Amino acid sequence: MLVKLGRLPVAAGLALAVLVLPLDGAAADPEPTIAKTKAKLEKLNDQADKVVDKYNDANERYKKAKKKYNSLNGSLREQQSTVEDLRRQLVGVAVSSYQGGDLTAMPGLMSGQDPAALLGGLASVSQLSAERAGSLTAFDKATRALRVRRDEAKDAYKEADDVLDDLRKEKSKADRLVDEQTRILRRLGTYQTGNRDSKGVKYTGSASGNARAALSFAFSQIGKPYQYGASGPGSWDCSGLTQAAWKAAGVTLPRTTWSQWSWGASRKVGDDAMEPGDLIFSHGLGHVGIYAGNGKMVHAPQTGDVVKISSLDSYGRSRIVGAIRP
């Protein structure tokens, strides 16, 4: 016999409700709307901009620290060679002394022991001939310099190692953000892989001089994919592109967005005075592009996008904090 739901006892109605609810007792969350998904993506993009700049900064610090260590390590090897040459010279002096009856220096020199201990076993400079004194003084000076080089190289290596830890942490953060950005973009069907071999487009604007050279380079990169930490030639992040574009124009910019803004502290221009070639920065200094004229800029936007030309209106003029003229 069928019973109408409307006439079920309360207890029976509750039992039926329990059967049709999800096992966790909560209704399934509705799929996020496209508007909410895009809003989340925009928030992720802003977060990624800041993390990427920290990554780039750590990467630059690591490269400098590593270069410093490699340079000091090279100097250390040269100094070691100098010490060994002087050691051989002193062995010759000691042999002469041995043949002349002076046995003091021979054991230490021939053993190749630590320079400081070796010097302690030699006769004092005042007791040696001028030739021996000169050799001993040079050896002493060289070994002191060797110890300094060793300490400097050791400190530089530790500095590079510490910065490398920072770099790994920032890369891990950036990777997580990129994964989430990519997932959302693919859900929206707007992920662009770009073309690493893109020839871009020809710049035909009004800029001249080095500004024209910078824009010509940037336009030739249009269509190549955005990749955080990338500085070409097949992919770019925002500050990597601006640095390379102005390098092509003969101007050396630092690597990160923050450092480019700081570098141009005395070169800022107002919004109403911008000219093609000027660098445009966003609030928070998470992004930078190059003003192309006519209310547009060329830039490497974010994950899932490509180097392209965007209108300042579509980018959001309220997001712009200022401009710099290299």
C-alpha positions in Angstrom: 0.0 0.0 0.0 1.4 3.3 -1.0 1.6 6.1 1.5 1.7 9.8 0.4 4.7 11.7 1.6 2.6 14.5 2.9 1.0 12.1 5.4 4.2 10.5 6.8 4.7 10.7 10.5 7.3 13.2 11.6 9.8 10.4 12.6 9.4 8.6 9.3 9.9 11.9 7.4 13.1 12.6 9.3 14.4 9.1 8.5 13.7 9.7 4.8 15.5 13.0 4.9 18.5 11.4 6.4 18.6 8.9 3.6 18.6 11.5 0.8 21.2 13.8 2.5 24.9 13.4 1.7 26.8 11.1 4.1 28.6 14.1 5.7 25.3 15.7 6.7 25.8 18.8 4.5 24.5 19.7 1.1 27.1 19.7 -1.7 28.6 23.1 -2.4 27.3 24.5 -5.6 29.8 25.0 -8.5 31.3 28.5 -8.3 30.0 30.9 -10.8 32.2 32.2 -13.6 32.3 35.6 -11.9 33.4 34.2 -8.6 36.0 32.0 -10.4 37.4 35.0 -12.2 37.5 37.0 -9.0 39.4 34.2 -7.3 41.8 34.1 -10.3 42.4 37.8 -10.1 43.2 37.5 -6.4 45.6 34.7 -7.1 47.3 36.7 -9.9 47.9 39.5 -7.4 49.4 37.1 -4.9 51.5 35.4 -7.5 52.9 38.8 -8.7 54.3 39.5 -5.2 55.6 35.9 -4.7 57.3 35.9 -8.1 59.1 39.2 -7.4 60.3 37.7 -4.1 61.5 34.6 -6.0 63.3 36.8 -8.6 64.9 38.8 -5.8 66.1 35.6 -4.1 67.3 34.3 -7.4 69.3 37.5 -8.1 70.8 37.4 -4.6 71.8 33.8 -5.0 73.4 34.4 -8.4 75.5 37.3 -6.9 76.5 35.2 -3.9 77.5 32.3 -6.0 79.5 34.5 -8.4 81.2 36.0 -5.4 82.1 32.6 -4.0 83.3 31.4 -7.4 85.5 34.4 -7.8 87.0 34.1 -4.3 87.5 30.4 -4.8 89.4 31.1 -8.0 91.6 33.6 -6.1 92.1 31.0 -3.4 93.4 28.5 -5.9 95.8 31.2 -7.3 97.0 32.0 -3.8 97.5 28.3 -3.1 99.7 28.0 -6.2 101.7 31.1 -5.1 102.2 29.5 -1.6 103.4 26.2 -3.2 105.8 28.1 -5.5 107.3 29.9 -2.5 107.4 26.6 -0.5 109.5 25.1 -3.3 111.8 28.1 -3.2 112.2 27.8 0.6 113.0 24.1 0.2 115.8 25.2 -2.1 117.0 27.6 0.6 116.7 24.9 3.2 118.7 22.4 1.1 121.5 25.0 0.8 121.3 25.6 4.6 121.5 21.8 5.1 124.5 21.5 2.9 126.0 24.4 4.8 125.3 22.7 8.1 122.1 24.6 9.1 119.5 21.8 9.8 116.8 23.9 11.4 114.5 24.4 8.5 114.8 21.2 6.6 112.2 18.9 8.3 109.3 21.2 8.3 109.7 22.4 4.7 110.1 18.9 3.3 107.1 17.6 5.2 104.7 20.0 3.5 102.9 20.8 6.8 100.5 23.7 7.4 102.2 27.0 6.5 101.7 28.5 10.0 103.3 25.5 11.7 106.0 25.4 9.1 107.0 29.0 9.7 107.2 28.3 13.4 110.0 25.8 12.8 112.2 28.1 10.8 115.0 30.2 12.2 114.2 33.9 12.8 114.5 36.3 9.9 117.3 38.2 11.6 119.4 35.0 11.7 119.0 34.3 7.9 120.8 35.7 5.0 119.1 38.5 3.0 118.0 35.9 0.3 116.5 33.6 2.9 114.8 36.5 4.8 113.2 37.7 1.5 111.9 34.2 0.7 110.6 33.7 4.2 108.9 37.1 4.3 107.2 36.5 1.0 106.1 33.1 2.1 104.7 34.4 5.4 102.8 37.2 3.5 101.4 34.7 1.0 100.2 32.3 3.7 98.4 35.1 5.6 96.6 36.1 2.4 95.8 32.4 1.8 94.0 32.2 5.1 92.1 35.4 4.4 91.0 34.0 1.1 89.9 30.7 2.7 87.8 32.6 5.3 86.2 34.8 2.6 85.4 31.9 0.3 83.9 30.0 3.2 81.7 33.0 4.2 80.6 33.5 0.6 79.7 29.8 0.2 77.6 30.0 3.4 75.9 33.2 2.1 75.0 31.5 -1.2 73.8 28.4 0.6 71.5 30.5 2.9 70.1 32.4 0.0 69.5 29.2 -1.9 67.2 28.1 0.9 65.2 31.3 0.5 65.0 30.7 -3.2 63.7 27.2 -2.7 61.0 28.4 -0.3 59.8 31.2 -2.7 59.8 28.8 -5.6 57.7 26.3 -3.7 55.1 29.1 -3.0 55.2 30.2 -6.6 54.7 26.7 -7.8 51.6 26.2 -5.7 50.1 29.4 -6.9 50.8 28.6 -10.5 49.2 25.2 -10.2 46.0 26.8 -8.8 46.0 29.5 -11.5 46.4 26.9 -14.2 43.6 24.7 -12.8 41.2 27.7 -12.8 42.2 28.9 -16.2 41.7 25.4 -17.7 38.3 25.2 -16.1 37.4 28.5 -17.7 38.9 27.4 -21.0 41.1 30.5 -21.2 44.6 29.0 -20.6 47.0 30.0 -23.4 50.2 28.0 -24.0 51.7 30.6 -26.3 54.4 30.1 -28.9 58.0 30.0 -27.7 59.1 30.7 -31.2 56.8 33.6 -31.9 58.2 36.3 -34.1 55.9 38.9 -32.5 54.7 41.9 -34.5 56.5 44.9 -35.9 56.4 48.1 -33.8 55.1 51.0 -35.9 54.5 53.6 -33.3 55.8 57.1 -32.8 58.6 56.4 -30.3 62.2 57.2 -31.3 65.7 56.6 -30.1 66.2 54.1 -27.3 62.5 54.0 -26.5 61.8 52.8 -30.0 64.5 50.1 -29.7 63.0 49.0 -26.4 59.4 48.8 -27.8 60.6 47.1 -31.0 62.2 44.4 -28.9 59.1 44.0 -26.7 56.7 43.8 -29.7 58.9 41.1 -31.2 58.2 39.0 -28.2 54.4 39.2 -28.5 52.8 35.7 -28.4 55.5 34.1 -26.3 54.2 32.5 -23.0 54.5 34.0 -19.6 56.6 32.0 -17.2 57.5 33.2 -13.7 61.2 33.7 -13.3 61.8 33.6 -17.0 64.0 36.1 -18.8 63.8 34.8 -22.4 64.3 34.0 -25.0 61.3 31.6 -25.2 59.3 32.9 -22.3 59.1 35.9 -20.0 57.8 37.2 -16.8 57.0 40.9 -16.5 60.2 42.4 -15.2 62.3 39.9 -17.3 60.7 41.4 -20.4 61.2 45.0 -19.4 64.8 44.4 -18.5 65.6 42.7 -21.8 63.7 45.3 -23.8 65.6 48.2 -22.4 68.9 46.2 -22.5 68.3 46.0 -26.3 68.1 49.8 -26.2 71.4 50.1 -24.3 70.0 50.7 -20.8 70.8 48.4 -18.0 67.8 47.8 -15.6 67.9 45.7 -12.5 66.0 42.3 -12.6 63.0 42.6 -10.3 60.0 44.9 -10.4 60.8 46.3 -6.9 64.4 47.1 -7.9 63.4 48.6 -11.2 61.0 51.0 -9.4 63.7 51.8 -6.9 66.3 52.3 -9.7 64.0 54.9 -11.3 63.2 56.8 -8.1 64.5 60.1 -9.7 62.9 59.3 -13.1 59.2 59.1 -12.3 56.7 60.7 -14.6 53.0 61.6 -14.1 50.2 59.7 -15.7 49.4 62.6 -18.0 53.1 62.9 -19.1 53.7 59.3 -20.0 55.5 58.7 -23.3 56.0 55.4 -25.3 58.8 53.4 -23.7 58.0 54.4 -20.1 57.8 51.6 -17.5 54.3 51.3 -15.9 54.0 49.8 -12.4 51.0 48.4 -10.6 50.1 49.1 -7.0 52.1 46.8 -4.7 54.8 46.8 -7.4 53.8 43.3 -8.4 53.7 44.0 -12.1 55.4 46.2 -14.7 54.9 46.8 -18.4 56.0 49.2 -21.1 53.8 52.0 -22.3 53.2 51.7 -26.0 51.3 54.9 -26.5 47.6 55.6 -27.2 46.5 54.3 -23.8 48.1 50.9 -24.3 51.0 48.9 -22.9 53.0 45.8 -23.9 53.6 43.3 -21.1 53.9 39.7 -19.9 50.8 39.5 -17.7 50.6 36.2 -15.7 50.4 32.4 -15.8 48.3 31.1 -18.6 48.8 34.2 -20.7 51.2 35.5 -23.3 53.2 38.7 -24.0 50.6 41.0 -25.5 49.3 44.5 -25.9 46.6 45.6 -23.4 44.7 48.8 -23.0 45.3 50.6 -19.7 41.5 50.7 -19.3 41.1 46.9 -19.6 44.1 46.4 -17.3 42.6 48.9 -14.8 44.0 52.4 -14.5 43.3 52.4 -10.8 45.8 49.5 -10.5 48.6 51.7 -11.8 50.8 53.3 -9.2 53.2 55.3 -11.4 55.6 55.3 -14.4 59.3 55.7 -14.9 61.3 56.9 -17.9 64.5 54.9 -18.3 
